[in-house]
Amino acid sequence: MSKVCAIFGGSRGIGQATAQLLAQKGYRLAVVARNLDIAQTTAKNLGAGHLAFSCDVSKQEDVENTFSQMEKSLGHINYLVNAAGINRDGLLLRTKVDEMVSQLHTNLLGTMLTCKLAVKSMIQQQGGAIVNVGSIVGLKGNSGQSVYSASKAGLVGFSRSLAKEVARKNIRVNVIAPGFVHTDMTTHLKEDQLRKTIPLGRFGEPQEIAKAVVFLLESPYMTGHVLVVDGVTVSTMTVCLSSLLCLGQHLMFPAVALWELLSKSVMKWMCSSPQYKTQRKEKTTSFVVAETFQCPMKSCV
Ligand SMILES: NC(=O)c1ccc[n+]([C@@H]2O[C@H](COP(=O)([O-])OP(=O)(O)OC[C@H]3O[C@@H](n4cnc5c(N)ncnc54)[C@H](OP(=O)(O)O)[C@@H]3O)[C@@H](O)[C@H]2O)c1
């Protein structure tokens, strides 16, 4: 299988870093974005053999034309990275419908469109791999980002389902869910405050996310997976939860053992008392109750 990879949103940020890493590894790249000049600069900086294409992923016709152009000039697409994305932060009550539509169309519909065409090409090649760039906000939610979060959460359901649909065709589909990353998308954020919420104490770099994207593209037994790369903002919750469960289990066993020990001692003491021996002969109510509930008293009679 040849190594041709289309990166939508490959001109800047996470997509650009992924393109650089893949170029170093010998892939041929199609760098796709709306702004052709920037895409061309990125493609040129990757070295010879890489091409740039202009495309708005939210437009079906654009995506179809771009795929036919890419296939004409580069051949079949074996690898696809969907990094094209926008965010328009704002409380739901203040978000205009066209802002909702543009986020959903770019972040979610765009990925569906590119995946549909890429899968066609990959089936002919009898294999391929797709990585869709989600976000931790799609997993945990965030005030002021309900629409963005919905678009990224939608990517998870879409990718997991598609992974099941195309697994038999040897095509893998995974999601990467980054936390805060230094790109144009995050330049307006107050980093000093946000940094405190990240256990690693810093934003990620696009190159660090790129490594995880390439890992998913090249891991032959990984599909339908969501890989969180966020300096632990989400993973902390998961770890805390599993630690609590573990702790609960460890505390439960000694507690049960202690309870059994205590109740057996009490029962032994009761059984050895003269009153009990008399009661046993008379088959008093308490003995019948003990028999019925199979309490530890039985083991000492
Ligand atoms: N940065 C973060 O902290 C962060 C965290 C979690 C997830 N993400 C996700 O990671 C992905 C990449 O983000 P980034 O931070 O690298 O953003 P970025 O630096 O703003 O780059 C976005 C890329 O997407 C392209 N793009 C945007 N809209 C497009 C459209 N309609 N059609 C085609 N290309 C389009 C842009 O090029 P043009 O503008 O020229 O089209 C650019 O190449 C996004 O999906 C984002 O949601 C980012």
PDBQT file of the ligand as one rigid body, heavy atoms in Angstrom, charges set to zero:
ROOT
HETATM    1  N1  LIG A 401      -5.872  24.105  19.515  1.00  0.00    +0.000 N 
HETATM    2  C1  LIG A 401      -6.509  23.447  20.462  1.00  0.00    +0.000 C 
HETATM    3  O1  LIG A 401      -6.338  23.725  21.651  1.00  0.00    +0.000 OA
HETATM    4  C2  LIG A 401      -7.423  22.312  20.101  1.00  0.00    +0.000 A 
HETATM    5  C3  LIG A 401      -7.881  21.504  21.134  1.00  0.00    +0.000 A 
HETATM    6  C4  LIG A 401      -8.715  20.444  20.853  1.00  0.00    +0.000 A 
HETATM    7  C5  LIG A 401      -9.085  20.196  19.555  1.00  0.00    +0.000 A 
HETATM    8  N2  LIG A 401      -8.628  21.009  18.538  1.00  0.00    +0.000 N 
HETATM    9  C6  LIG A 401      -9.075  20.686  17.187  1.00  0.00    +0.000 C 
HETATM   10  O2  LIG A 401      -7.939  20.437  16.394  1.00  0.00    +0.000 OA
HETATM   11  C7  LIG A 401      -8.218  20.759  15.037  1.00  0.00    +0.000 C 
HETATM   12  C8  LIG A 401      -7.117  21.669  14.517  1.00  0.00    +0.000 C 
HETATM   13  O3  LIG A 401      -7.156  22.849  15.280  1.00  0.00    +0.000 OA
HETATM   14  P1  LIG A 401      -5.941  23.864  15.383  1.00  0.00    +0.000 P 
HETATM   15  O4  LIG A 401      -5.833  24.261  16.786  1.00  0.00    +0.000 OA
HETATM   16  O5  LIG A 401      -4.777  23.323  14.678  1.00  0.00    +0.000 OA
HETATM   17  O6  LIG A 401      -6.600  25.093  14.593  1.00  0.00    +0.000 OA
HETATM   18  P2  LIG A 401      -5.993  26.151  13.604  1.00  0.00    +0.000 P 
HETATM   19  O7  LIG A 401      -4.563  26.421  13.887  1.00  0.00    +0.000 OA
HETATM   20  O8  LIG A 401      -6.956  27.273  13.613  1.00  0.00    +0.000 OA
HETATM   21  O9  LIG A 401      -6.050  25.378  12.185  1.00  0.00    +0.000 OA
HETATM   22  C9  LIG A 401      -7.285  25.039  11.649  1.00  0.00    +0.000 C 
HETATM   23  C10 LIG A 401      -7.061  24.435  10.283  1.00  0.00    +0.000 C 
HETATM   24  O10 LIG A 401      -8.323  24.067   9.737  1.00  0.00    +0.000 OA
HETATM   25  C11 LIG A 401      -8.495  24.715   8.467  1.00  0.00    +0.000 C 
HETATM   26  N3  LIG A 401      -9.928  24.957   8.275  1.00  0.00    +0.000 N 
HETATM   27  C12 LIG A 401     -10.776  25.638   9.069  1.00  0.00    +0.000 A 
HETATM   28  N4  LIG A 401     -12.002  25.641   8.547  1.00  0.00    +0.000 NA
HETATM   29  C13 LIG A 401     -11.951  24.936   7.403  1.00  0.00    +0.000 A 
HETATM   30  C14 LIG A 401     -12.886  24.589   6.403  1.00  0.00    +0.000 A 
HETATM   31  N5  LIG A 401     -14.168  24.960   6.469  1.00  0.00    +0.000 N 
HETATM   32  N6  LIG A 401     -12.477  23.835   5.368  1.00  0.00    +0.000 NA
HETATM   33  C15 LIG A 401     -11.188  23.425   5.260  1.00  0.00    +0.000 A 
HETATM   34  N7  LIG A 401     -10.256  23.740   6.162  1.00  0.00    +0.000 NA
HETATM   35  C16 LIG A 401     -10.637  24.490   7.222  1.00  0.00    +0.000 A 
HETATM   36  C17 LIG A 401      -7.643  25.970   8.569  1.00  0.00    +0.000 C 
HETATM   37  O11 LIG A 401      -7.263  26.506   7.311  1.00  0.00    +0.000 OA
HETATM   38  P3  LIG A 401      -8.163  27.647   6.584  1.00  0.00    +0.000 P 
HETATM   39  O12 LIG A 401      -8.567  28.621   7.611  1.00  0.00    +0.000 OA
HETATM   40  O13 LIG A 401      -7.273  28.203   5.529  1.00  0.00    +0.000 OA
HETATM   41  O14 LIG A 401      -9.306  26.923   5.998  1.00  0.00    +0.000 OA
HETATM   42  C18 LIG A 401      -6.430  25.406   9.302  1.00  0.00    +0.000 C 
HETATM   43  O15 LIG A 401      -5.602  24.709   8.409  1.00  0.00    +0.000 OA
HETATM   44  C19 LIG A 401      -9.604  21.401  15.045  1.00  0.00    +0.000 C 
HETATM   45  O16 LIG A 401     -10.550  20.436  14.675  1.00  0.00    +0.000 OA
HETATM   46  C20 LIG A 401      -9.821  21.786  16.486  1.00  0.00    +0.000 C 
HETATM   47  O17 LIG A 401     -11.173  21.810  16.821  1.00  0.00    +0.000 OA
HETATM   48  C21 LIG A 401      -7.807  22.054  18.786  1.00  0.00    +0.000 A 
ENDROOT
TORSDOF 0
